[in-house]
């Protein structure tokens, strides 16, 4: 069995446990260790698929079709892993499994309780992932929420039991905390961290490492207080202030000795890390020769995490194109009035319309897509952006008045986007979309064939509605080119215009496969067109 490293958070949410977990993994990887990650989410949802992005950020989709928390994107991008559904454990999954077992009579009449039945289920799920990853050295488990949350308590108890059942040198517990500096006091305050550690200790857990987030590095005085009152050695307290890029976080921690301390706790031989390749990527990112600004048009623009994979994919494409990519979020609802501020769009170097659901802001997106197409502005549509590109073309080029998607208008005379026949009988929302990695066949002599340099690609999907087969012939007659299709030919996957290489769209989500060293082909192509158009 692998060694276990647990990562918990204290005081406030949103501290960046996903980045810290990825930094832990990267510090182990750089020293030759094979790792994998589990994320525990204490909410009652089975998964993140039915959550509004304002609630929890974007829903990240894995190759095996799981709809997971935003942190899974950090793991895949920073650690070059391919996560799976079993690596997300939620309260909903655990309780559902135990209740179903009780209904079957599996407990033979015993009283079913949080301890041992819920905690046993949690441990069993962790051990299952460990068993299914026999070649790894370390399994990192991030616990969502914060210390003191009532919903986290069963998970912390399960961790306590796992640590008790495992040799001391085979586990480590890392606590991420927040050290504040009140403006009127002008000094770092560690008392909240001390209380968080005491609460953790009351549950039978003591952190081996404490990482302090904040606006600045810990002062020596603050560090000494944490060492004294939190029962950790001096070489196990680290600072992680806000950085110019999250890619720097693993290196920043290691320069303070984090990697050596973690090796010491896990009884590994101390190996010096070589961060040269990682630093080259950061250098390219921060010192690019070119600079562009992309407008992301959406309905969840008040929370940047709603589109974090798209932002990261644009950044990766920028690195490969020697370009700094700035992003600005624009609410599509502003473009639904009679006096539409289209002139504002001209200050951007490219326009991206991402995925989304529901009717709010749809007409604004369609108006913007029309403006981009007619003015040949560099444009990338993703998922819903792909579907609305079809709607816009049907309305304004094919003269299909008020053509629409039946997701928004069930009575439209031109349902160019609709459910396929077999989808009409599906009524449950969770986990019923077209999800995960699917093969897409690419037509020769198309833009998409050239960008992938292949007859096919495999990309991740998360959608329910499709291009209506009844209208494909009419749309293509007018110049819309569906250059990528599903293996059975029934689903349209990519579109382009032969007379406008600046305009592309994908039904799939290419951002989920993008990495800092391996950018997504559609995003790379989009930024390259943005550069060419700007020049």
N, C-alpha and C positions, 0 to 999 in steps of 0.2 A: 504494500500500500504506500502511496506517496505521503510526504510530510504535508501538514496543513498550516496555512497562514490565514488567520481571520482578520478582517478589516472592519472596524466599527466606527461610528461617528457620534459625536457628542454636541450638545447645546443647540445647534441649529441645522436645518437641512440645507442642501445646496452648497455644501462646503467643497465638493469635488471628490467624493469617495471613489467615483469611477476612475478619475485621473490618478488618484493615489494608488488604487488597486492595480491599474495598468503600469504605474511607475514601479511598484513592487515586482510585478512580473517581468518588466524590462530589465531591472537590476539583476534578477536571477538569470534571465535569458542571456544577457551579455557576458555572464560568467559560465555559460555552457549548460545551464540547467533547462530541462524541458518542463514546461508549466501548462496549466489550464486553469480556468476560472469558473466559479459558480457565483451567481447573484441571487441573494435572498431578498424578496420584496414582501414586506409584512402586510400588504393590503389584501382584502378579501376577493378581489378580482382573480379569476383564473389566470389571466394574462393581461397585457397592456392593450390588447386589440380593440376593446370597446371604449377606451378612455379618450376624452377630448384632449388634444395637445396642450391646452391651457392647464390641464390638470397635472400632466406628467412629462411634458415635452413630446418629441416625436415618438412614434411607434417604430421600433427597429425590427426589420424582417430578416430572419436567418435563411440559409439555403434550404433547410428542411421544413420551412414554412411556419416557424414560430413567430408570433408577434410579441416582441419583448421590450423591455425598458431601454431607455436611451443610452444607458451605460454600456450595453452590449456593443454599440457602435465604437465606443472608446476602446474596448478590449480588442475588437477585430482590427481596428486601424493601427493602434499603437503596438499590438503584440503579434500582428499578422496571424491571427487565429481564425478558425471557422467555428463559430459557436453553434450549439444545438439546443433544441427545446428543453431537454432534460437538465440543462445547466441553469435554468431559471426555476427557483422554488418560491411559490407564493403561499400565503396563508390559505387562500381559496383552494389551491390544489391539495394542500395537506389535509385540511378539514374535510374536503369532499371525499378524498381517498379513505380516511378513517371512518366517516359516516357510512360510506358505501360498504366497507368491510363489516361494520356493525349490523347493517341491514341484512347482509348475507349470513350473519351468525358466526363470523370468523373468530369472535372473541369468546365464544362458548359460554355466554351468559354473564361474563364479567362486567362490572361497572366500567364504562369507557370514560377515561379522564385525560386531562392535559398531560399529566405525568402518570404513567409512562407512555401512553398510546400516541399522543401527538408528538412528543419529543422523540419517540422511537421511529416514527414515520419520517421526521426531519433527518435524523441520523441515517436512516436507510437510504434516503434519496441522495445524501452527500456521498455515502459509501458506494452507491451504484455508479455515480459519475467517476469516482476514483477507480472502481473495478473496470469500467469501460475505457479507461485511459491508462492501461497498464504500463505504457512506456514513459509516463511523466514522472518527474522527481518531486514536484510540488503542486498541490492544488490550493489555489487562493480562493477564499470564500468571502465575498463582500456582503455585509448585513445592512440592508437598507434601513431608513429611518434613523432615529437618534436614541441614545441611551436614555431610558426613562419612559419611552413610549410603551403603553400597555400592550400593544400588538406585537412588539419585538420580544417580549419576555420569554415566550416558549422557545424561540430560536436561540436566545442567549443561554437558556438552561440546557438546550441540546448541545451547544458549544461547550459549556462547562463539563457536561458528561463526556463528550468526545475527548476533551483535553485530559480528563481523569483517566480515560481508557487507553490513552496513547502515551508512549514514552515522552518524557519532558522535552528531549532534544528534537522531537518530531512535530512540534507545534509551536506557533508563535501568534501572539495577539497584538495587533496594531490598533491604536486609538487615534483617530483624527479629531482634533478639537479646534476650537476657535479662541484665540487670545485677543481680546479687544483692547483698544486704546481710547478711552473716552476723551473727547476734545478738551473738556474743561480740566481734566486731571493730567493729561500729557505724559502718561506712563502706562505700560502694559499691565493688564490686570489678569492674574492667573487663578483667582479664587473660583470662578465658574468651572474651570478645568479641574481644580482640586475636588470640587463637589461632584463632578461627573465621574471622576475616578473612584471616589468613595462609594457612589451609587453602584458602579460596576463591581467593586470589591464586595459589596453587600450581596451580590448575586453569585459570589464565588469565583470571580474573574479579576485578574490583575493584568494590566497591559504590560507587554514586554518592551514595546516601543511606543512613544508618543510623538505625533507629528502635529505641529501647530500651524494652522492657517491664520492669516492676518494680512494687514496692509504692509507690514515690514517684518524683518527677521526678529527673532527673539533676542532681547538683550541678555547679557550674562546674568543679570540680576533675576530676570524672569525665568531663565532656564534653571538657575539654582533653586528657585522656589518650587518649580515643577519636580525637580529631582528629589528635593527634600520631602515634599508633601504627597507625592504620587508614587513613591516606592519604585522608582526606576533608576538605573545607573546613568551617570552623566553622558555616556556615549550612546544613549538610546533616546535622546530628545533632539528633535530636528525641526527646522523652520521650513515652511513652504508659502512664501508670500505670492502675490499676484505676479505672473511672469508675462513676458512678451509673446510667448506661445506655449501651449500645453506640452508640446514636444520636448521642451526644455526641462520639464518637471523631474523625470528620472535622473537626469544628469545633475540637476541642482541638488537633489537629495544626496546623490552619491558623493558629490564633492564635500559634503559634510561628514562622510563616513557611513552613510546609511547601508550601502551594500556590504561593507565589512561587518557591521554590527549584525545584520540579518544572517550572514554566513555563520557568525560566531554563535548566535542563538540556536540556529538549526544544526550546529555541529558540522558545518561544511568547512573544507579547507579554504582559506582566504585566497581569492583569485583577483588580481587587478583587472579592472574593466578597461576596454578600449572603446571609447565613444566616438571615434573618428568619423564613422559613417553617419551616425546620428547627427553629429555636429555639422557635417557637410549639408545635410538636408535643411537644418535650421539656417545655415549661412545662405543657402539658395533662397529660402523663404524670406528672410529679412533684408537681403541685399540684392533684390532683383533689379534688372536694368529697366524694365517696363512697369507701368502701373495702369490698371483699368478699374472701372467701377461698374458693378452689375446690380441691376434692380431686380429684387425678388418680389413678385407680385402675389400676395396671398391674403388669407383671412385670419391667420393666427400670428400676425406680425408683431403683436405686443409681447410675444415670448420668443426670443431668438432660438431657444432650444427646440422649438417646433420644427425647425428646418436645419438642425445642426449637421446632419449628414450631407446635406446639399452644400452648406458653407464649407465643410471640410473637403468635399469633392472639388469644389471650385479652387480651394487653396492648393490641393494636390496638382490640379491641372495648371495652376499658376506656377508652381515650382518647376514643372516640366517645361513650361513655356518661358521661363526666366521672367516671370511677371508677378507683381504683387496684385492680388485681387481684393479690392474693397467691395463690401456688400452693403446695400441699403435696402431696407424692407419698406414696401409700399402697400397700403391697404387698397384692395381692388374696389372696395365700395365707393371710393372717391371718384371713380371713373364711370359711375352710373348716372350722374346728373347730366342735364342738358349742356352745361358749360364744363365740358370735360377738360381737365388740365393736361392735355396731351403734350403741350410744349415742354412740360417738365421732363418727359421721357427722353427728349433729345439730349439732355445733359448726361445720360447714361450711355456706356459703351456697349451694353448688351442687356437683354431682358430675359428673365427666366420665370416661367409660370409652373409652380410645383403641383404636387398632388393635394387633394383636399376632398371634402365631402359636403353635400348639402347645397342649398340654393343661395345662401348669403354671399354676395360679392361676385356671383357668376357672370352677370351681364357686364360688370366692369372688366373682368378678365377677358371676355369675348371682345369687348371694345379695344382693349390693349393689344390683343393678338392681331386684330384687323390692322391696327396702326403699325405694328411691327412688320407684318407681312407686306403691306402696301408700300412702306418706306424702306423695305429691305434691311431693317435693323437686325443685327445678330440676335437670334431667338432660339431658346431651348424650352420645349414643353415636356413635362414629365407627368405621366399617369393622367390625372385629371386635366393637366395642361395639354396633353396629347388629345384627349377626348374633345376638349373645347376648341382645339385647333380644327378638328373635323367639323364641329358645329359651325364655327365661323366661316369656313370655306363653303359649306353647304348653303349657308344663308347668303353670303355676299358674292360668291362666284357662280354657284349652281342655281341661284334664284329660288331656293327652297325657303320660302318665307316662314320665319319663326321656327326653323328647324331647331331641334334641341335634343338633349338627352332625357330619357324618360325618368331618370333619377330626379330631375328638376320639374319636368312638365310631362306628366303621364298622358296628356291629351294632344300632344303635338301631332300635326299632320305629317311631319317628316322626322320620325324617331331615328336619326342617324346613329345615335348611341343608345343601346338598349340591352336588356338582359337576353342571353341566349335561352332557347326554349327550356333546357334542362334546369335553368336557374330559377324559374318561376315558382317551383315548389319549395324553395328554401325560405324559411321564415326566421330562423335563429340568426342573430347578428354575429356572435362570437365565433371566430375560427372558420367561417364559411365562405370567405372570399377566395379568389384564386391567389394562392400564397406560395412563396418560396421560389426556388430556382427552376426555371423552365428553359428548354432549348428553343432558340429562335433561328429560323432559316433566313439567310440574307441573300437578296438577289445580286447577281453579278452586275458590275458596272453601276452600282449604287454608291451613294456616299457612305452608307453604313457598312457595306462590304469593304470599302477601302479603309475605313477607320479601324475596323477589327482585323483587317487583312485575313479574312476567313469566310467560309461559306455559312458559318453559323456562330452564334454566341450563346452563352448561358447566363441569364440575368434573373434577378429576383423580382417578384411581382407582389402587388397588394391592391387588388381591384376587384370589382364585381361586374361592372358594365363593360360592354364590348362595342366595337364598330358593327353596326347592323349590316349583315351580308347583303340585304336587299338593295343597299345604296352604294355599294363599293364600285360597281361598274360605272355608275353615273358620276361619282366623285373622281375616279381616275380618268374619265374622258375629258374632264376639265383641267387636268394637269396635276392633280394630287397623286403622289406616288407612294403606295404602301410597299416599301422596300424590304420589310421584315415581316414574316408571318410565323405562326405556331407550326409545329411539325405536321399537324393534320390540316393546315391551311385554313382553318375556320376563324382564327383570331388574328387581327391586324396588330402588329407589334411596333413598327416604326413608320414614320412618314417623312417625306421630303418633297421639295419642288425642284424640277429639273432646271428651271430658269432662275432659281434663287438658292444658292448654296449656303446662305446665311440662316436659313429657316429649317430646323429639324425638330422632331419630337419623338418620344418613346413612350409606349404603354407601360413598360417596365421601369424599375427604379435603379438606374445604373450607379447611383451614388452609394448604394449599399456594398458595392464591390470595390470601391475606390480605396487606395492606400497611398501613403506619402511617397513611397518608391515606385508605385504602380498605379498611376491615375486612371480613372475610368475613361475609356475611349470617347464616348459622347461628350463628356465634360472637357477632355483635352481638345477635341475638335472645336467645340463651342468657343473656348478661350482663344484658340488659334485664329478662328474667324473674327472674333472681337478685335484681336491685334491687327489683323490684315485690314479690317474695315476702318480701324482708327488711323492706320498709317496712310 
